[in-house]
Amino acid sequence: MDDTQRREYWRRNLRLMAVLLVIWALVSYGAGILFVDALNTISFIGFPLGFWFAQQGSIIVFVVLIAVYVWQMDKLDKEFGVDEVESEVHS
């Protein structure tokens, strides 16, 4: 991989991380703190929605964002030829 490809790889990696972190921050801070009063007027599984986001929702969103990051990075690694090749075990 030459220097131009390396820069493009890291630029796209950082952009992906920034987008995912902004989503997580909006869900965590926005739904759990800023909009909690408005969301609490809605009930979800017997709990106010704002409370649910503050306690569970942001964690679930974070786990989903990790899965999205792994999936997108696998695609990016393959595109730039830096993916891990599964080696076969010979007996």
Residue pairs with C-beta under 8 A, 6 or more apart in sequence:
1 9
1 80
1 81
1 82
5 80
8 80
9 76
9 80
9 82
12 76
13 73
13 76
16 69
16 72
16 73
16 76
17 69
20 65
20 68
20 69
23 61
23 65
24 58
24 61
24 62
24 65
27 53
27 57
27 58
27 61
28 58
28 61
28 62
31 39
31 50
31 53
31 54
31 57
31 58
32 50
32 53
32 54
32 57
32 58
33 54
35 50
36 50
36 51
36 53
36 54
37 50
38 50
39 48
39 49
39 50
39 53
40 48
40 49
40 50
40 51
41 48
41 49
42 48
42 49
43 49
44 52
45 52
74 83
77 83
77 84
